Amino acid sequence: MPFFRVSFLEKLAPVTAIFSTRQGGQSEGPYKSLNLGFHVGDDYAKVLANRRLLAEVSGLPLEKWVAGEQVHGAKVAVVDSGQAGSGAEDPGTSLKGVDGLITADKGVVLAAFFADCVPVYLLDVKRQVIGLVHAGWRGTVKRIAARAVELMNEVFGSRGRDCWAVVGPSIGPCCYEVGPEVEESFKSFSWAGKVLKPGEGGRLHLDLWEATRLTLLDMGLLPERIAVASLCTACHSDIFFSHRGSGGHTGRLGALLGWRLDGE
């Protein structure tokens, strides 16, 4: 089962940070084969088997996963071992209305699921705090990545300049055409011209990678502490699920972030 390791963070602290591919699982049809999303119409037993497979190969136990409901909002939750297992095997137990997670508890694994939206991994090495954000265009407009950093500061004392971040695989500016609603939503940002650019045929393209990077810079993160994967999920349909690339009927990829069991 191939998956990506987020070595940019793993070299800084004893964490395991991964992003799955669509390969190596049991699902069939449009969900072939490592679909991790319960809510997309795939067979529940196969999705659960896929999650168990990923948990085993990554060394991040499924019973420790914590997942939000992912409603394209800006709610970030502080979680600990008391929420371990939330959303892991039953989507009904996922944290309601939550798209971002932060923790200083080494007994939980932060989990989120994607098919074009942006995974944002966060790490404060000094205070040993981690965060994981699910951000589509709506969440980006609502500054959910900034909210996660703010909450890390409010609860754990994290400072932006002490944090590291990775913008994971997601739909790139090459493929993300947007309409007037999205254009209007981004106009209030001083850097709107840097993320909204005309593509072929006059249609606007949105660069969620750059929008996320600029949002994190606004929170005080240093440029050299932000890494962008620059892997477009829509371009690489053999590796990734893509909502836009498939017409909306597809599986979900997983981002996982947790402390290694040997990292005490």
C-alpha positions as CSV (number, residue, x, y, z in Angstrom):
1,M,0.0,0.0,0.0
2,P,1.8,3.2,-1.1
3,F,1.4,6.4,0.8
4,F,3.2,9.7,1.1
5,R,5.3,10.6,4.2
6,V,5.4,14.2,5.2
7,S,9.1,14.1,5.9
8,F,9.3,17.9,6.2
9,L,7.6,17.5,9.6
10,E,8.8,14.0,10.5
11,K,12.4,15.2,10.5
12,L,11.6,17.9,13.1
13,A,9.8,15.8,15.8
14,P,8.8,12.2,16.6
15,V,5.6,12.4,14.6
16,T,4.1,10.3,11.8
17,A,2.5,12.4,9.1
18,I,1.2,10.7,6.0
19,F,-1.1,11.3,3.1
20,S,-2.7,8.2,1.4
21,T,-3.1,7.4,-2.2
22,R,-6.0,5.6,-3.9
23,Q,-4.0,2.4,-4.3
24,G,-3.8,-0.8,-2.3
25,G,-7.3,-1.1,-0.9
26,Q,-10.4,-3.3,-1.3
27,S,-13.0,-0.9,-2.8
28,E,-14.3,-1.2,-6.4
29,G,-15.8,0.9,-9.1
30,P,-15.3,4.7,-8.8
31,Y,-13.9,4.1,-5.3
32,K,-11.1,1.8,-6.4
33,S,-9.3,1.0,-4.3
34,L,-8.2,2.6,-1.0
35,N,-11.3,4.7,-0.4
36,L,-11.4,6.0,3.2
37,G,-14.7,7.9,3.1
38,F,-17.7,6.4,4.7
39,H,-20.1,9.0,3.3
40,V,-19.6,8.7,-0.5
41,G,-21.7,5.6,-1.2
42,D,-19.0,2.9,-1.0
43,D,-19.6,-0.4,0.9
44,Y,-19.1,0.3,4.6
45,A,-17.2,-3.0,5.3
46,K,-14.7,-2.2,2.5
47,V,-14.1,1.3,3.8
48,L,-13.5,0.0,7.3
49,A,-11.1,-2.6,6.0
50,N,-9.3,0.1,4.1
51,R,-8.9,2.2,7.2
52,R,-7.7,-0.7,9.2
53,L,-5.1,-1.5,6.5
54,L,-3.8,2.1,6.5
55,A,-3.7,2.2,10.3
56,E,-1.6,-1.0,10.3
57,V,0.9,0.0,7.6
58,S,1.3,3.6,9.0
59,G,1.6,2.5,12.6
60,L,-1.2,4.9,13.6
61,P,-3.9,2.7,15.4
62,L,-7.4,3.2,14.2
63,E,-8.8,3.3,17.7
64,K,-6.8,6.5,18.3
65,W,-8.0,8.4,15.2
66,V,-10.1,11.5,15.7
67,A,-12.0,12.9,12.7
68,G,-14.3,15.9,12.3
69,E,-17.5,16.0,10.4
70,Q,-16.0,18.2,7.7
71,V,-18.7,20.7,6.7
72,H,-16.5,23.2,4.9
73,G,-16.6,25.5,7.9
74,A,-14.0,27.2,10.1
75,K,-14.6,25.3,13.4
76,V,-11.4,24.0,15.0
77,A,-11.6,21.6,17.9
78,V,-9.1,20.9,20.7
79,V,-9.0,17.1,21.2
80,D,-7.4,14.7,23.5
81,S,-7.5,11.0,24.3
82,G,-11.0,11.3,25.6
83,Q,-12.1,11.7,21.9
84,A,-10.0,8.9,20.6
85,G,-11.9,6.8,18.1
86,S,-14.4,9.6,17.2
87,G,-15.3,9.1,13.5
88,A,-12.8,6.3,13.1
89,E,-15.2,3.4,12.6
90,D,-18.6,5.1,12.7
91,P,-19.1,8.4,10.8
92,G,-21.9,9.2,13.2
93,T,-19.4,9.7,16.0
94,S,-17.2,12.3,14.1
95,L,-17.0,15.7,15.8
96,K,-19.9,17.7,14.6
97,G,-19.3,20.8,12.5
98,V,-15.5,20.4,12.8
99,D,-13.0,20.9,10.0
100,G,-9.9,21.4,12.0
101,L,-8.2,19.6,14.9
102,I,-5.4,20.5,17.3
103,T,-3.9,18.5,20.2
104,A,-1.0,18.3,22.6
105,D,-2.1,14.8,23.6
106,K,0.2,12.0,22.3
107,G,-2.6,9.5,22.6
108,V,-4.6,10.6,19.6
109,V,-4.1,10.6,15.9
110,L,-5.6,13.5,13.9
111,A,-7.4,12.3,10.8
112,A,-9.1,14.1,7.8
113,F,-10.3,13.0,4.4
114,F,-10.0,14.6,1.0
115,A,-10.7,14.5,-2.7
116,D,-9.3,17.9,-3.9
117,C,-9.6,20.1,-0.7
118,V,-6.4,21.2,1.0
119,P,-4.9,19.3,3.9
120,V,-2.9,21.6,6.2
121,Y,-0.5,19.9,8.7
122,L,0.7,22.0,11.6
123,L,3.5,21.4,14.1
124,D,4.8,23.4,17.0
125,V,8.0,21.6,18.1
126,K,8.6,23.7,21.2
127,R,5.3,23.1,22.8
128,Q,4.7,19.7,21.1
129,V,1.4,20.6,19.6
130,I,0.1,19.3,16.3
131,G,-2.8,20.4,14.1
132,L,-4.6,19.1,10.9
133,V,-7.0,21.2,8.8
134,H,-9.5,20.4,6.0
135,A,-9.8,23.5,3.8
136,G,-11.8,23.8,0.6
137,W,-12.4,27.3,-0.9
138,R,-15.1,28.0,1.7
139,G,-12.8,27.1,4.6
140,T,-10.0,29.0,3.0
141,V,-12.1,32.2,2.8
142,K,-13.1,31.7,6.4
143,R,-9.3,31.4,7.3
144,I,-9.6,28.0,9.0
145,A,-5.8,27.5,8.8
146,A,-5.3,30.8,10.6
147,R,-8.0,29.8,13.2
148,A,-6.1,26.7,13.9
149,V,-2.9,28.6,14.6
150,E,-4.8,31.1,16.7
151,L,-6.3,28.3,18.8
152,M,-2.9,26.7,19.2
153,N,-1.8,30.0,20.7
154,E,-4.8,30.5,22.9
155,V,-4.8,27.0,24.4
156,F,-1.1,26.0,24.3
157,G,0.8,29.2,23.9
158,S,2.1,28.4,20.4
159,R,3.4,31.3,18.4
160,G,3.3,31.5,14.6
161,R,7.0,31.9,14.2
162,D,7.6,28.7,16.1
163,C,5.2,26.7,13.9
164,W,5.9,24.6,10.8
165,A,3.3,23.8,8.2
166,V,2.7,21.6,5.1
167,V,0.2,22.2,2.4
168,G,-0.6,18.7,1.2
169,P,-1.8,17.2,-2.1
170,S,-5.0,18.9,-3.4
171,I,-6.4,20.4,-6.5
172,G,-3.9,22.8,-8.1
173,P,-4.3,26.2,-9.8
174,C,-3.8,24.3,-13.1
175,C,-7.2,22.6,-12.7
176,Y,-9.3,24.6,-10.3
177,E,-11.6,26.8,-12.4
178,V,-14.0,28.9,-10.3
179,G,-17.0,31.1,-10.9
180,P,-18.2,34.6,-9.8
181,E,-19.2,33.4,-6.3
182,V,-15.7,32.3,-5.4
183,E,-14.1,35.3,-7.1
184,E,-16.3,37.6,-5.0
185,S,-15.5,35.8,-1.8
186,F,-11.8,36.3,-2.2
187,K,-11.8,39.9,-3.2
188,S,-11.6,41.2,0.4
189,F,-8.1,39.8,0.7
190,S,-5.2,42.1,-0.1
191,W,-3.5,39.2,-1.9
192,A,-6.5,38.2,-4.0
193,G,-4.7,39.1,-7.2
194,K,-2.0,36.5,-6.3
195,V,-4.4,33.6,-6.1
196,L,-7.1,34.4,-8.7
197,K,-5.7,34.4,-12.2
198,P,-7.2,33.9,-15.7
199,G,-6.8,30.6,-17.4
200,E,-7.5,29.3,-20.8
201,G,-10.9,30.5,-22.2
202,G,-11.0,33.4,-19.8
203,R,-12.1,31.4,-16.8
204,L,-10.6,32.2,-13.5
205,H,-8.4,29.7,-11.7
206,L,-7.9,29.7,-8.0
207,D,-4.6,28.8,-6.3
208,L,-5.6,27.3,-3.0
209,W,-2.0,26.4,-2.3
210,E,-0.9,30.0,-2.4
211,A,-4.0,31.2,-0.5
212,T,-3.2,28.8,2.3
213,R,0.5,29.8,2.3
214,L,-0.4,33.5,2.5
215,T,-2.9,32.9,5.2
216,L,-0.2,31.2,7.3
217,L,2.3,33.9,6.6
218,D,-0.3,36.4,7.9
219,M,-0.3,34.4,11.2
220,G,3.5,34.9,11.6
221,L,4.8,31.6,10.2
222,L,8.2,32.0,8.6
223,P,8.3,31.4,4.8
224,E,11.0,28.7,5.2
225,R,8.8,26.9,7.6
226,I,5.9,26.4,5.1
227,A,6.2,23.6,2.6
228,V,3.8,23.1,-0.3
229,A,3.5,19.7,-1.8
230,S,2.5,21.1,-5.3
231,L,0.8,17.8,-6.2
232,C,-2.5,18.3,-8.0
233,T,-5.1,15.6,-7.2
234,A,-7.0,16.3,-10.4
235,C,-3.9,15.9,-12.6
236,H,-2.9,12.6,-11.1
237,S,-6.1,10.5,-11.1
238,D,-4.0,7.3,-11.1
239,I,-2.7,8.2,-7.6
240,F,-5.4,10.4,-6.1
241,F,-9.2,10.6,-5.8
242,S,-10.4,13.9,-7.3
243,H,-14.0,15.3,-6.9
244,R,-13.5,17.7,-9.7
245,G,-11.7,15.3,-11.9
246,S,-14.3,12.5,-11.5
247,G,-17.4,14.6,-11.8
248,G,-18.1,14.3,-8.1
249,H,-18.4,10.5,-7.8
250,T,-15.2,9.2,-6.1
251,G,-13.5,8.1,-2.9
252,R,-11.6,10.0,-0.3
253,L,-7.9,10.1,0.6
254,G,-6.7,10.3,4.2
255,A,-4.3,12.7,6.0
256,L,-3.1,11.4,9.3
257,L,-0.9,13.1,11.9
258,G,0.1,11.7,15.3
259,W,3.0,11.2,17.6
260,R,5.0,8.0,17.1
261,L,4.5,5.3,19.7
262,D,8.3,5.3,20.3
263,G,8.5,9.1,20.5
264,E,7.9,9.6,24.2
